[in-house]
Amino acid sequence: MAGSNIDDIDMQILAELQDDGRMTNVDLAKKVGLTAPPCLRRVRALEDSGTIRSYHADVDAASLGFTITVFAMVSLKSQAEDDLKAFEDHVAALPEVRECHMLNGEIDFILKVVARDLQSFQQFLTSKLTPAPNVVSVKTSLTIRTSKSSPGVPLR
């Protein structure tokens, strides 16, 4: 289901599920003006097409002891595709890295990293990130506070 095949009802379904992914199909159907069976078919089609990629809980990191969030800007020695892929594979295996985005410009990647405290972040930085193959530099910025964190995309 490409973006052009998504109609207004699909957009309503997506908006509702993005706000509350635990909503029952019956409640969702009522909100979007359908009966349950066609609503479920639409949700399954959105899942099958990859438009809906997953469902998950938005967990409060601090309540679980992850009090530090850092953005790490990583520059690589080489931007050859094999080297980029090797770096992406390396960070994919690091549970502390919650997001990895390739950028254009002088920074190659920005990573969102969580840690329990500054000492554990420093340990992560010096033992897992900085010595990674092809890494030439890592610049970090510690978050002071998060004033907005909205998952998904603006559908309304």
C-alpha positions as CSV (number, residue, x, y, z in Angstrom):
1,M,0.0,0.0,0.0
2,A,2.0,3.0,-1.3
3,G,1.3,6.4,0.2
4,S,-0.9,7.3,-2.7
5,N,-3.2,4.4,-2.0
6,I,-3.9,5.5,1.6
7,D,-7.3,7.1,1.8
8,D,-8.9,9.4,4.5
9,I,-10.1,6.4,6.5
10,D,-6.7,4.8,6.5
11,M,-5.3,8.2,7.7
12,Q,-7.8,8.2,10.5
13,I,-6.9,4.7,11.4
14,L,-3.2,5.6,11.5
15,A,-3.8,8.7,13.6
16,E,-5.9,6.8,16.1
17,L,-3.3,3.9,16.4
18,Q,-0.4,6.3,16.6
19,D,-2.1,8.0,19.6
20,D,-3.2,4.7,21.2
21,G,-1.7,1.5,19.8
22,R,-3.5,-0.6,22.4
23,M,-7.0,0.4,21.3
24,T,-9.3,-2.5,20.5
25,N,-10.4,-3.0,16.9
26,V,-14.0,-2.5,17.9
27,D,-13.1,0.9,19.5
28,L,-11.0,1.8,16.5
29,A,-13.8,0.9,14.1
30,K,-16.2,3.1,16.0
31,K,-13.8,6.1,16.0
32,V,-13.3,5.9,12.2
33,G,-16.9,5.1,11.3
34,L,-16.5,1.5,10.2
35,T,-17.7,-1.9,11.4
36,A,-15.1,-4.1,13.0
37,P,-14.3,-6.5,10.1
38,P,-13.5,-3.9,7.4
39,C,-11.5,-1.9,10.0
40,L,-9.4,-5.0,10.8
41,R,-8.9,-5.7,7.1
42,R,-7.6,-2.1,6.7
43,V,-5.3,-2.4,9.7
44,R,-3.9,-5.7,8.4
45,A,-3.3,-4.2,4.9
46,L,-1.5,-1.2,6.6
47,E,0.7,-3.7,8.5
48,D,1.3,-5.9,5.5
49,S,2.4,-2.9,3.4
50,G,4.8,-1.8,6.1
51,T,3.0,1.4,6.7
52,I,2.5,0.2,10.3
53,R,5.9,-1.2,11.2
54,S,5.3,-2.2,14.8
55,Y,3.6,-1.7,18.1
56,H,5.5,-0.9,21.3
57,A,5.3,0.7,24.7
58,D,6.8,4.1,25.2
59,V,8.9,3.4,28.3
60,D,10.1,6.1,30.7
61,A,13.9,5.6,30.6
62,A,14.6,7.4,33.9
63,S,12.2,5.3,35.8
64,L,14.3,2.3,34.8
65,G,17.5,3.9,35.8
66,F,18.6,5.3,32.4
67,T,19.1,8.9,33.5
68,I,21.4,10.0,30.7
69,T,20.5,10.7,27.0
70,V,23.4,11.7,24.7
71,F,23.5,12.6,21.1
72,A,26.8,11.5,19.5
73,M,27.9,12.9,16.2
74,V,30.2,10.4,14.5
75,S,32.6,11.1,11.6
76,L,34.1,8.2,9.7
77,K,37.4,8.0,7.8
78,S,35.6,6.6,4.7
79,Q,32.2,7.0,3.3
80,A,32.4,4.0,1.0
81,E,29.2,2.0,1.2
82,D,30.9,-1.1,2.7
83,D,32.4,1.1,5.5
84,L,29.0,2.8,6.1
85,K,27.3,-0.5,6.3
86,A,30.0,-1.9,8.7
87,F,29.4,1.1,11.0
88,E,25.7,0.6,10.9
89,D,26.0,-3.1,11.7
90,H,28.3,-2.3,14.6
91,V,25.9,0.2,16.2
92,A,22.9,-2.0,15.5
93,A,24.5,-4.5,18.0
94,L,24.9,-1.9,20.7
95,P,21.7,-1.8,22.9
96,E,22.6,1.7,24.3
97,V,22.2,3.1,20.8
98,R,18.5,3.7,20.4
99,E,18.6,5.6,17.1
100,C,21.1,5.9,14.3
101,H,20.7,8.4,11.5
102,M,23.1,8.9,8.6
103,L,23.5,12.6,7.7
104,N,24.9,14.6,4.9
105,G,27.6,17.2,5.6
106,E,30.7,16.9,7.8
107,I,29.0,14.6,10.3
108,D,28.3,11.1,9.0
109,F,25.9,9.8,11.7
110,I,24.0,11.0,14.7
111,L,23.2,8.5,17.4
112,K,20.8,8.7,20.3
113,V,22.4,6.9,23.2
114,V,21.0,6.1,26.7
115,A,23.0,5.3,29.7
116,R,22.4,4.8,33.4
117,D,24.9,7.6,34.4
118,L,27.9,9.6,33.1
119,Q,30.3,6.9,34.1
120,S,28.5,4.2,32.2
121,F,28.2,6.5,29.2
122,Q,32.0,7.2,29.3
123,Q,32.6,3.5,29.4
124,F,30.4,3.0,26.4
125,L,32.0,5.8,24.5
126,T,35.6,4.7,25.2
127,S,35.1,0.9,24.8
128,K,32.4,0.5,22.2
129,L,31.9,3.6,20.1
130,T,35.2,5.5,19.7
131,P,37.2,2.3,18.9
132,A,34.7,1.1,16.3
133,P,36.2,0.5,12.9
134,N,36.5,3.5,10.6
135,V,35.5,6.1,13.3
136,V,37.7,9.2,13.1
137,S,35.9,11.4,15.7
138,V,32.9,11.4,18.1
139,K,31.4,14.6,19.4
140,T,28.8,14.3,22.1
141,S,26.0,16.5,23.5
142,L,24.3,15.6,26.8
143,T,20.6,16.4,26.9
144,I,19.6,18.7,29.7
145,R,15.9,18.1,29.3
146,T,13.4,16.9,26.7
147,S,10.6,19.3,26.1
148,K,9.0,17.4,23.2
149,S,9.2,13.8,22.1
150,S,6.5,12.8,19.6
151,P,6.8,9.5,17.9
152,G,5.4,8.9,14.4
153,V,4.4,11.6,12.0
154,P,1.9,14.5,12.1
155,L,-1.3,13.0,10.8
156,R,-3.7,15.5,12.1
